[in-house]
């Protein structure tokens, strides 16, 4: 659970920095430096982090690829999406009947 709290803490700091950027110093546009905005830097950092994590997962997947595990994952995905579509349909029907008042 320590990793979960670290992720929440990191998300809090990202949102705090973004909030400070929005409510930060109200200088006229002409007085701002030509460097990229903090939001652009944060977005660039997050995209880089996402790409690095995605590449690491791809490498791990290719190193540990087992056809039987792949088949099981595909089967679990298929069953999961079938169940989710069924429950989503039921939920939608219940919501519509509540809104209609039948």
N, C-alpha and C positions, 0 to 999 in steps of 0.2 A: 504494500500500500504506500510505501514511501515514494515510489516512482510516480504513483498517481498524484500525490500531493505536489511533487516537484513539477509535474506537467500543469497542474492547476495554478501553481505559483508562477510559472513561466507565462501562462496565458494571462494571468492577472497583470503581470508587468507589461506585457505587450499591449493590453487594453489600456493600462495606465499611461503608457507612453503615447499611444494614439490619442487618448483623451487630452493629454497635455499639449499635444501638437494642435489639436482642434481649438483648445481654449488658451493657447499660449500667447506669446507676445503679439500684440496687434500693431505691427509696423506696416506702413504702406508698402505696396508691392515693389515699388522702385528701390526701396532701401534694403530689400532682402538680398543676400548673397546669391551668386549664380550657382552654388552647389545644389545637388539634388535634395529634394525635400526629405524629411525624416520618414514620411510615409513610404516614399519610393525606396528608401534604403531598407526599411523593414520588409517591404514586399519582396525586394530583391533577395534579402537574406532568407525569407521564408520559402521562396521558390527554390533557392539553392539547397536549403535543408531538405525540402520535399524531393527534389531530384536526387540528392545523395541517398536519402532513405529508400527511394524507389529503386535506384540502381543496386543498393545493397541487398534489398529483398529479391530482386531478379537474380543476382549472383548466388544468393543462398538457395533460391528455388532451383536453379540450374545445377548446383553442386549436390543437392539432396533430392533430386528428381527420382521418384519411384513410380512406375506405371500403376501399381496397385493402389498407392495412396492417391494418385491423381484421379483414378477412377472413383475412389470413395468420395473424394472432395467434390467431384462433378455430380455424383449421385446425391450427396447431401445438399448441394446447391440447388439441384433440380427439385428435390422434395421440399426444401425450405421455401423456394419461390412459389411452388404450388400451394403450400399451406398459407403463405402470406397473401397470395391473391385470393384464396378462399376467405380468410378472415377479413381482408380488406373489403371484399364484396359484402360480407355479413355486416360489418361496421357501417358501410355506406348505406345499406338497406335500412338498418336501424336508425341511423341519423336522419335519413329522408322521411321515414315514417314518423319520427318525433317532430320534425319540422312541419310536416303536413297536418299532423294532429289526428291521424286515423286511429 
